[in-house]
Amino acid sequence: MRNPIVPIAAFAMVAALAGPVRAEAQVAATDIGQVLADPSGMTLYTYDNDQPGTSTCYGPCAENWPPMPAEGQVSGDYSIVSRTDGTDQLAYQGKPLYRWVKDKEPGQVSGDGVNGVWHAARP
């Protein structure tokens, strides 16, 4: 039987040598102007029911609006929100960031304005 600790330890060493991972989003051009996007170019959204630094989107909400995971270091207007489910979520200016399951391609913004409480995150 192989020892699973060796590959994990090797990965940790390579990750440490590579330096810290940056968790920030990118700016993408869309039909509604510039928005924040994940590394794949998918639009990120904010939720009016969230308080700064706190996510309130769980269960079915989080199934439709998956939280943008955060790993590594952030700086400037970015921060990390600790969710009650034990995961970390990226936030911009204190607002937790989400993706929308109905956006299928980079640059789509079909979640902007949903129920009057979801908005494309703007830089």
Residue pairs with C-beta under 8 A, 6 or more apart in sequence:
15 21
20 72
20 73
21 71
21 72
21 73
22 72
22 73
22 74
22 75
23 70
23 71
23 72
23 73
23 74
23 78
23 80
23 90
24 74
24 75
24 76
24 78
24 90
25 36
25 37
25 38
25 39
25 44
25 68
25 78
25 90
25 92
25 97
25 121
26 36
26 37
26 38
26 39
26 41
27 34
27 35
27 36
27 37
27 123
28 34
28 35
28 36
28 37
28 41
28 43
28 106
28 107
29 107
30 43
30 107
30 108
30 109
30 120
31 107
31 109
32 109
32 112
32 120
33 122
34 122
34 123
35 43
35 44
35 109
35 120
35 121
35 122
35 123
36 43
36 44
36 92
36 97
36 120
36 121
36 122
36 123
37 43
37 44
37 106
37 107
38 44
38 68
38 99
40 106
41 106
41 107
42 99
42 103
42 106
42 108
43 99
43 100
43 103
43 107
43 108
43 109
43 111
43 112
43 120
43 121
44 68
44 92
44 97
44 98
44 99
44 120
44 121
45 65
45 97
45 98
45 99
45 100
45 111
45 112
45 118
45 119
45 120
45 121
46 92
46 95
46 96
46 97
46 98
46 118
46 119
46 121
47 55
47 56
47 57
47 65
47 95
47 96
47 98
47 117
47 118
48 116
48 117
48 118
48 119
49 56
49 57
49 117
50 56
50 57
50 95
50 96
52 94
52 95
53 79
53 81
53 91
53 94
54 81
54 96
55 67
55 81
55 83
55 89
55 96
57 65
57 67
57 96
57 98
58 83
58 84
58 85
63 101
64 100
64 101
65 98
65 99
65 100
65 101
65 111
65 118
66 98
66 99
66 101
67 83
67 87
67 89
67 96
67 97
67 98
68 89
68 90
68 96
68 97
68 98
68 99
69 87
69 88
69 89
69 90
70 80
70 81
70 88
70 89
70 90
70 91
71 88
74 80
74 90
77 92
77 93
78 90
78 91
78 92
79 90
79 91
79 92
79 94
80 88
80 89
80 90
80 91
81 88
81 89
81 90
81 91
81 96
82 88
83 89
89 96
89 97
90 96
90 97
91 97
92 121
95 121
97 121
98 118
100 110
100 111
100 114
100 118
102 110
102 111
103 109
103 110
103 111
109 120
111 118
111 120
112 118
112 119
112 120
113 119
